[in-house]
Amino acid sequence: MIKLRLRASKVKLGDRLIGTGGEPNRLVMQVTRTSHGVKLSHGSSVETQFAGDPLIWIMRNEPRVIEEELPHTVWRPQSSRRIHQWEGDK
């Protein structure tokens, strides 16, 4: 897990809010923008509301990196559409 500081509106499902003791203790279940700011739901009926869109500290799983190189083209080259037997000549 990595520690990030970002805007409350950029928090994602699965991020953990950093508590007052510095420990990630609340798993974010939903992020909602309101007219007054941002609301984070983390639990059955527990919510944290922020006025505006402040910077907050969270813990997030590290992004996975693909180390192998992907082929140059994933899709086949575009060619004319093949007509199937049941379609007949058009």
N, CA, C and O atoms as a GROMACS GRO file, in nm:
protein
  360
    1MET      N    1   0.084  -0.117   0.000
    1MET     CA    2   0.000   0.000   0.000
    1MET      C    3   0.089   0.124   0.000
    1MET      O    4   0.198   0.125   0.057
    2ILE      N    5   0.039   0.227  -0.065
    2ILE     CA    6   0.113   0.352  -0.071
    2ILE      C    7   0.029   0.463  -0.008
    2ILE      O    8  -0.094   0.459  -0.011
    3LYS      N    9   0.096   0.562   0.049
    3LYS     CA   10   0.029   0.674   0.112
    3LYS      C   11   0.022   0.788   0.012
    3LYS      O   12   0.124   0.826  -0.046
    4LEU      N   13  -0.099   0.843  -0.010
    4LEU     CA   14  -0.120   0.951  -0.106
    4LEU      C   15  -0.193   1.067  -0.040
    4LEU      O   16  -0.273   1.048   0.052
    5ARG      N   17  -0.165   1.186  -0.088
    5ARG     CA   18  -0.242   1.304  -0.048
    5ARG      C   19  -0.309   1.356  -0.173
    5ARG      O   20  -0.242   1.398  -0.267
    6LEU      N   21  -0.442   1.355  -0.173
    6LEU     CA   22  -0.516   1.401  -0.290
    6LEU      C   23  -0.648   1.463  -0.249
    6LEU      O   24  -0.687   1.458  -0.132
    7ARG      N   25  -0.716   1.521  -0.346
    7ARG     CA   26  -0.846   1.584  -0.321
    7ARG      C   27  -0.948   1.479  -0.281
    7ARG      O   28  -0.944   1.366  -0.330
    8ALA      N   29  -1.039   1.516  -0.194
    8ALA     CA   30  -1.140   1.422  -0.145
    8ALA      C   31  -1.224   1.366  -0.260
    8ALA      O   32  -1.268   1.251  -0.252
    9SER      N   33  -1.248   1.444  -0.365
    9SER     CA   34  -1.329   1.397  -0.477
    9SER      C   35  -1.257   1.292  -0.561
    9SER      O   36  -1.321   1.223  -0.640
   10LYS      N   37  -1.126   1.278  -0.545
   10LYS     CA   38  -1.047   1.180  -0.622
   10LYS      C   39  -1.029   1.047  -0.550
   10LYS      O   40  -0.964   0.957  -0.602
   11VAL      N   41  -1.086   1.035  -0.431
   11VAL     CA   42  -1.079   0.909  -0.356
   11VAL      C   43  -1.161   0.804  -0.429
   11VAL      O   44  -1.266   0.835  -0.485
   12LYS      N   45  -1.112   0.680  -0.430
   12LYS     CA   46  -1.180   0.570  -0.500
   12LYS      C   47  -1.230   0.466  -0.402
   12LYS      O   48  -1.189   0.461  -0.286
   13LEU      N   49  -1.320   0.382  -0.450
   13LEU     CA   50  -1.369   0.268  -0.374
   13LEU      C   51  -1.250   0.179  -0.338
   13LEU      O   52  -1.169   0.146  -0.425
   14GLY      N   53  -1.239   0.141  -0.214
   14GLY     CA   54  -1.130   0.054  -0.170
   14GLY      C   55  -1.013   0.127  -0.107
   14GLY      O   56  -0.927   0.064  -0.046
   15ASP      N   57  -1.008   0.260  -0.121
   15ASP     CA   58  -0.904   0.338  -0.053
   15ASP      C   59  -0.932   0.337   0.097
   15ASP      O   60  -1.046   0.316   0.139
   16ARG      N   61  -0.829   0.360   0.176
   16ARG     CA   62  -0.846   0.366   0.322
   16ARG      C   63  -0.811   0.506   0.370
   16ARG      O   64  -0.704   0.559   0.340
   17LEU      N   65  -0.904   0.566   0.446
   17LEU     CA   66  -0.878   0.697   0.505
   17LEU      C   67  -0.777   0.682   0.617
   17LEU      O   68  -0.782   0.585   0.693
   18ILE      N   69  -0.686   0.776   0.629
   18ILE     CA   70  -0.588   0.776   0.737
   18ILE      C   71  -0.654   0.837   0.860
   18ILE      O   72  -0.707   0.948   0.852
   19GLY      N   73  -0.652   0.767   0.972
   19GLY     CA   74  -0.713   0.816   1.096
   19GLY      C   75  -0.624   0.914   1.169
   19GLY      O   76  -0.516   0.948   1.121
   20THR      N   77  -0.669   0.957   1.284
   20THR     CA   78  -0.594   1.056   1.363
   20THR      C   79  -0.462   1.001   1.414
   20THR      O   80  -0.367   1.078   1.432
   21GLY      N   81  -0.453   0.872   1.436
   21GLY     CA   82  -0.329   0.813   1.483
   21GLY      C   83  -0.233   0.778   1.370
   21GLY      O   84  -0.126   0.721   1.394
   22GLY      N   85  -0.270   0.811   1.247
   22GLY     CA   86  -0.185   0.782   1.133
   22GLY      C   87  -0.206   0.644   1.073
   22GLY      O   88  -0.136   0.607   0.979
   23GLU      N   89  -0.301   0.568   1.126
   23GLU     CA   90  -0.329   0.434   1.075
   23GLU      C   91  -0.445   0.437   0.976
   23GLU      O   92  -0.544   0.507   0.999
   24PRO      N   93  -0.435   0.360   0.866
   24PRO     CA   94  -0.548   0.352   0.774
   24PRO      C   95  -0.657   0.265   0.837
   24PRO      O   96  -0.641   0.143   0.850
   25ASN      N   97  -0.768   0.327   0.877
   25ASN     CA   98  -0.866   0.251   0.952
   25ASN      C   99  -1.006   0.250   0.894
   25ASN      O  100  -1.092   0.178   0.945
   26ARG      N  101  -1.033   0.326   0.788
   26ARG     CA  102  -1.169   0.329   0.734
   26ARG      C  103  -1.166   0.302   0.585
   26ARG      O  104  -1.109   0.381   0.509
   27LEU      N  105  -1.227   0.194   0.543
   27LEU     CA  106  -1.233   0.155   0.402
   27LEU      C  107  -1.346   0.231   0.333
   27LEU      O  108  -1.461   0.225   0.377
   28VAL      N  109  -1.315   0.304   0.226
   28VAL     CA  110  -1.413   0.386   0.155
   28VAL      C  111  -1.502   0.296   0.069
   28VAL      O  112  -1.453   0.217  -0.011
   29MET      N  113  -1.633   0.311   0.087
   29MET     CA  114  -1.730   0.233   0.011
   29MET      C  115  -1.799   0.314  -0.097
   29MET      O  116  -1.845   0.258  -0.197
   30GLN      N  117  -1.809   0.448  -0.078
   30GLN     CA  118  -1.877   0.533  -0.176
   30GLN      C  119  -1.829   0.676  -0.162
   30GLN      O  120  -1.804   0.724  -0.051
   31VAL      N  121  -1.815   0.746  -0.276
   31VAL     CA  122  -1.778   0.887  -0.279
   31VAL      C  123  -1.893   0.962  -0.345
   31VAL      O  124  -1.935   0.927  -0.455
   32THR      N  125  -1.945   1.066  -0.276
   32THR     CA  126  -2.058   1.142  -0.328
   32THR      C  127  -2.026   1.290  -0.321
   32THR      O  128  -1.985   1.342  -0.217
   33ARG      N  129  -2.047   1.359  -0.433
   33ARG     CA  130  -2.032   1.505  -0.434
   33ARG      C  131  -2.165   1.566  -0.393
   33ARG      O  132  -2.269   1.526  -0.444
   34THR      N  133  -2.162   1.661  -0.302
   34THR     CA  134  -2.282   1.732  -0.259
   34THR      C  135  -2.266   1.879  -0.295
   34THR      O  136  -2.161   1.920  -0.344
   35SER      N  137  -2.370   1.957  -0.270
   35SER     CA  138  -2.361   2.100  -0.301
   35SER      C  139  -2.264   2.171  -0.208
   35SER      O  140  -2.213   2.278  -0.242
   36HIS      N  141  -2.236   2.113  -0.092
   36HIS     CA  142  -2.147   2.176   0.006
   36HIS      C  143  -2.006   2.118   0.004
   36HIS      O  144  -1.915   2.178   0.062
   37GLY      N  145  -1.985   2.005  -0.062
   37GLY     CA  146  -1.853   1.943  -0.062
   37GLY      C  147  -1.856   1.799  -0.105
   37GLY      O  148  -1.923   1.763  -0.202
   38VAL      N  149  -1.783   1.714  -0.031
   38VAL     CA  150  -1.770   1.573  -0.066
   38VAL      C  151  -1.806   1.489   0.056
   38VAL      O  152  -1.768   1.522   0.169
   39LYS      N  153  -1.879   1.379   0.032
   39LYS     CA  154  -1.917   1.287   0.139
   39LYS      C  155  -1.859   1.150   0.108
   39LYS      O  156  -1.880   1.098  -0.002
   40LEU      N  157  -1.785   1.092   0.204
   40LEU     CA  158  -1.727   0.958   0.189
   40LEU      C  159  -1.800   0.863   0.282
   40LEU      O  160  -1.806   0.888   0.403
   41SER      N  161  -1.855   0.755   0.228
   41SER     CA  162  -1.921   0.653   0.310
   41SER      C  163  -1.821   0.542   0.334
   41SER      O  164  -1.756   0.493   0.241
   42HIS      N  165  -1.808   0.501   0.460
   42HIS     CA  166  -1.713   0.396   0.495
   42HIS      C  167  -1.770   0.312   0.608
   42HIS      O  168  -1.734   0.328   0.725
   43GLY      N  169  -1.860   0.223   0.570
   43GLY     CA  170  -1.922   0.136   0.668
   43GLY      C  171  -2.072   0.132   0.644
   43GLY      O  172  -2.121   0.190   0.547
   44SER      N  173  -2.144   0.065   0.730
   44SER     CA  174  -2.288   0.048   0.710
   44SER      C  175  -2.361   0.182   0.712
   44SER      O  176  -2.444   0.206   0.624
   45SER      N  177  -2.334   0.268   0.809
   45SER     CA  178  -2.402   0.397   0.813
   45SER      C  179  -2.308   0.508   0.859
   45SER      O  180  -2.352   0.611   0.909
   46VAL      N  181  -2.180   0.488   0.841
   46VAL     CA  182  -2.080   0.585   0.884
   46VAL      C  183  -2.035   0.667   0.764
   46VAL      O  184  -2.001   0.612   0.660
   47GLU      N  185  -2.036   0.799   0.780
   47GLU     CA  186  -1.997   0.889   0.671
   47GLU      C  187  -1.905   0.998   0.725
   47GLU      O  188  -1.913   1.036   0.842
   48THR      N  189  -1.818   1.047   0.638
   48THR     CA  190  -1.736   1.162   0.669
   48THR      C  191  -1.766   1.267   0.564
   48THR      O  192  -1.759   1.240   0.444
   49GLN      N  193  -1.800   1.389   0.609
   49GLN     CA  194  -1.830   1.496   0.516
   49GLN      C  195  -1.720   1.600   0.520
   49GLN      O  196  -1.671   1.636   0.627
   50PHE      N  197  -1.680   1.647   0.400
   50PHE     CA  198  -1.580   1.751   0.388
   50PHE      C  199  -1.643   1.873   0.323
   50PHE      O  200  -1.717   1.860   0.226
   51ALA      N  201  -1.614   1.991   0.376
   51ALA     CA  202  -1.661   2.114   0.314
   51ALA      C  203  -1.566   2.145   0.200
   51ALA      O  204  -1.445   2.150   0.218
   52GLY      N  205  -1.621   2.166   0.081
   52GLY     CA  206  -1.537   2.190  -0.036
   52GLY      C  207  -1.473   2.060  -0.083
   52GLY      O  208  -1.532   1.952  -0.074
   53ASP      N  209  -1.350   2.071  -0.134
   53ASP     CA  210  -1.277   1.955  -0.185
   53ASP      C  211  -1.134   1.960  -0.130
   53ASP      O  212  -1.040   1.986  -0.206
   54PRO      N  213  -1.116   1.936   0.000
   54PRO     CA  214  -0.983   1.951   0.061
   54PRO      C  215  -0.888   1.837   0.026
   54PRO      O  216  -0.930   1.732  -0.023
   55LEU      N  217  -0.760   1.860   0.051
   55LEU     CA  218  -0.659   1.756   0.037
   55LEU      C  219  -0.666   1.667   0.161
   55LEU      O  220  -0.671   1.717   0.273
   56ILE      N  221  -0.668   1.535   0.140
   56ILE     CA  222  -0.671   1.440   0.251
   56ILE      C  223  -0.567   1.330   0.227
   56ILE      O  224  -0.523   1.310   0.114
   57TRP      N  225  -0.529   1.261   0.334
   57TRP     CA  226  -0.434   1.150   0.324
   57TRP      C  227  -0.511   1.019   0.318
   57TRP      O  228  -0.605   0.997   0.394
   58ILE      N  229  -0.470   0.931   0.226
   58ILE     CA  230  -0.530   0.798   0.214
   58ILE      C  231  -0.420   0.695   0.193
   58ILE      O  232  -0.305   0.728   0.164
   59MET      N  233  -0.457   0.570   0.208
   59MET     CA  234  -0.370   0.458   0.170
   59MET      C  235  -0.439   0.388   0.055
   59MET      O  236  -0.560   0.364   0.060
   60ARG      N  237  -0.362   0.354  -0.050
   60ARG     CA  238  -0.417   0.290  -0.170
   60ARG      C  239  -0.325   0.175  -0.209
   60ARG      O  240  -0.204   0.184  -0.193
   61ASN      N  241  -0.384   0.068  -0.260
   61ASN     CA  242  -0.303  -0.043  -0.311
   61ASN      C  243  -0.216   0.007  -0.424
   61ASN      O  244  -0.260   0.088  -0.506
   62GLU      N  245  -0.094  -0.040  -0.428
   62GLU     CA  246  -0.003   0.002  -0.535
   62GLU      C  247  -0.054  -0.048  -0.669
   62GLU      O  248  -0.101  -0.161  -0.680
   63PRO      N  249  -0.045   0.036  -0.773
   63PRO     CA  250  -0.089  -0.009  -0.906
   63PRO      C  251   0.002  -0.119  -0.956
   63PRO      O  252   0.123  -0.114  -0.936
   64ARG      N  253  -0.057  -0.218  -1.023
   64ARG     CA  254   0.023  -0.326  -1.080
   64ARG      C  255   0.079  -0.280  -1.213
   64ARG      O  256   0.011  -0.213  -1.291
   65VAL      N  257   0.202  -0.315  -1.238
   65VAL     CA  258   0.269  -0.276  -1.361
   65VAL      C  259   0.295  -0.401  -1.444
   65VAL      O  260   0.346  -0.500  -1.394
   66ILE      N  261   0.259  -0.395  -1.571
   66ILE     CA  262   0.287  -0.507  -1.662
   66ILE      C  263   0.428  -0.488  -1.713
   66ILE      O  264   0.459  -0.387  -1.776
   67GLU      N  265   0.514  -0.584  -1.686
   67GLU     CA  266   0.653  -0.570  -1.726
   67GLU      C  267   0.680  -0.621  -1.866
   67GLU      O  268   0.775  -0.578  -1.931
   68GLU      N  269   0.598  -0.714  -1.912
   68GLU     CA  270   0.622  -0.766  -2.046
   68GLU      C  271   0.564  -0.671  -2.150
   68GLU      O  272   0.468  -0.599  -2.122
   69GLU      N  273   0.622  -0.671  -2.266
   69GLU     CA  274   0.578  -0.581  -2.371
   69GLU      C  275   0.459  -0.640  -2.446
   69GLU      O  276   0.458  -0.758  -2.479
   70LEU      N  277   0.359  -0.557  -2.471
   70LEU     CA  278   0.243  -0.603  -2.546
   70LEU      C  279   0.276  -0.605  -2.695
   70LEU      O  280   0.364  -0.532  -2.740
   71PRO      N  281   0.207  -0.688  -2.773
   71PRO     CA  282   0.232  -0.689  -2.917
   71PRO      C  283   0.198  -0.553  -2.978
   71PRO      O  284   0.122  -0.475  -2.920
   72HIS      N  285   0.256  -0.526  -3.096
   72HIS     CA  286   0.239  -0.396  -3.160
   72HIS      C  287   0.092  -0.364  -3.183
   72HIS      O  288   0.047  -0.254  -3.152
   73THR      N  289   0.017  -0.457  -3.237
   73THR     CA  290  -0.126  -0.436  -3.255
   73THR      C  291  -0.201  -0.549  -3.188
   73THR      O  292  -0.172  -0.666  -3.210
   74VAL      N  293  -0.297  -0.513  -3.107
   74VAL     CA  294  -0.378  -0.613  -3.040
   74VAL      C  295  -0.489  -0.659  -3.133
   74VAL      O  296  -0.526  -0.777  -3.133
   75TRP      N  297  -0.543  -0.568  -3.210
   75TRP     CA  298  -0.653  -0.598  -3.302
   75TRP      C  299  -0.601  -0.639  -3.437
   75TRP      O  300  -0.492  -0.597  -3.479
   76ARG      N  301  -0.678  -0.720  -3.505
   76ARG     CA  302  -0.641  -0.759  -3.641
   76ARG      C  303  -0.651  -0.636  -3.732
   76ARG      O  304  -0.729  -0.546  -3.703
   77PRO      N  305  -0.574  -0.632  -3.838
   77PRO     CA  306  -0.586  -0.519  -3.930
   77PRO      C  307  -0.726  -0.514  -3.989
   77PRO      O  308  -0.789  -0.617  -4.015
   78GLN      N  309  -0.774  -0.394  -4.010
   78GLN     CA  310  -0.909  -0.376  -4.065
   78GLN      C  311  -0.909  -0.420  -4.211
   78GLN      O  312  -0.825  -0.377  -4.290
   79SER      N  313  -1.001  -0.505  -4.245
   79SER     CA  314  -1.013  -0.551  -4.384
   79SER      C  315  -1.161  -0.548  -4.421
   79SER      O  316  -1.246  -0.520  -4.337
   80SER      N  317  -1.190  -0.576  -4.544
   80SER     CA  318  -1.329  -0.575  -4.586
   80SER      C  319  -1.404  -0.686  -4.514
   80SER      O  320  -1.348  -0.792  -4.485
   81ARG      N  321  -1.530  -0.662  -4.488
   81ARG     CA  322  -1.614  -0.758  -4.417
   81ARG      C  323  -1.642  -0.879  -4.504
   81ARG      O  324  -1.674  -0.865  -4.622
   82ARG      N  325  -1.629  -0.996  -4.446
   82ARG     CA  326  -1.654  -1.119  -4.519
   82ARG      C  327  -1.803  -1.148  -4.520
   82ARG      O  328  -1.868  -1.138  -4.416
   83ILE      N  329  -1.859  -1.184  -4.633
   83ILE     CA  330  -2.000  -1.216  -4.644
   83ILE      C  331  -2.017  -1.364  -4.614
   83ILE      O  332  -1.949  -1.449  -4.672
   84HIS      N  333  -2.109  -1.394  -4.524
   84HIS     CA  334  -2.136  -1.532  -4.488
   84HIS      C  335  -2.236  -1.594  -4.586
   84HIS      O  336  -2.309  -1.523  -4.656
   85GLN      N  337  -2.238  -1.727  -4.590
   85GLN     CA  338  -2.323  -1.800  -4.686
   85GLN      C  339  -2.470  -1.761  -4.673
   85GLN      O  340  -2.539  -1.744  -4.773
   86TRP      N  341  -2.516  -1.747  -4.548
   86TRP     CA  342  -2.659  -1.723  -4.528
   86TRP      C  343  -2.700  -1.579  -4.560
   86TRP      O  344  -2.820  -1.550  -4.568
   87GLU      N  345  -2.603  -1.488  -4.580
   87GLU     CA  346  -2.638  -1.349  -4.612
   87GLU      C  347  -2.662  -1.331  -4.762
   87GLU      O  348  -2.739  -1.243  -4.801
   88GLY      N  349  -2.600  -1.412  -4.844
   88GLY     CA  350  -2.615  -1.399  -4.987
   88GLY      C  351  -2.541  -1.278  -5.041
   88GLY      O  352  -2.480  -1.202  -4.964
   89ASP      N  353  -2.544  -1.259  -5.171
   89ASP     CA  354  -2.478  -1.144  -5.233
   89ASP      C  355  -2.566  -1.022  -5.221
   89ASP      O  356  -2.688  -1.030  -5.237
   90LYS      N  357  -2.504  -0.911  -5.193
   90LYS     CA  358  -2.581  -0.787  -5.181
   90LYS      C  359  -2.541  -0.690  -5.288
   90LYS      O  360  -2.594  -0.579  -5.294
   0.00000   0.00000   0.00000
